[in-house]
Amino acid sequence: MPTFKCKDIGMDCPFETSAKTEDELMMKIAEHASKAHDIKTVPPELMAKIKKAIKK
């Protein structure tokens, strides 16, 4: 089950999530980024950090 933590990409944020698939996980991350960090469009360099930080 893939998991993600905001702190693993250097954010001062306690958010952690997991999902059955990486696609589901990315949807949860995108929703959190929008609501908590006001990131509406994830830039490519941030997306690369996110993908690298996902634990499988």
N, C-alpha and C positions, 0 to 999 in steps of 0.2 A: 504494500500500500504506500503510494508516494506521500511524502510529507514536506512541509515548507514552514520556515520560521523567518519572520522579517529581520530578526537580529542577525541571521546568517548572511545578509547582504549589507550589513552595516547600519541598519535603521535602529533608532532608539524606540522600539515598539515591541510589545509583548505578544503580538499576533502569531499564532501557530495554527496550522490546519492540515488536514489530510483528506484523501478521497480514494475511491476505488480505482480511478484512472487518472493519468496525468492531465487529460483534457478537462475532467471535472475539477481537478486541483487548480488548473489555470483559470477556470471561471471564478472559483472562490478567491483566488489571489487578485484577479482583476477587479472584482467587486470590492474587496477590502482596500485596494490601492485607490480606487475612486472615492470611496466614502471616508476613509481615515486619513489619506495622504493627499487628496485632491489631485490625483494623477489620473486623468481621463484617457490619455493615450500613452502607453508604455513605450519609451524610446528604445531603439535596438540595443544600446549598451546596457540598459537596465534589464531588458528581457534576457540578455545573455547571462547576467548575474543571477537572475531568478532561476533560470534553467539549470545553472551550475549548482545552485544551492538546494535543489530538490533532492531529497533522499528517497531512494527507492526501496 
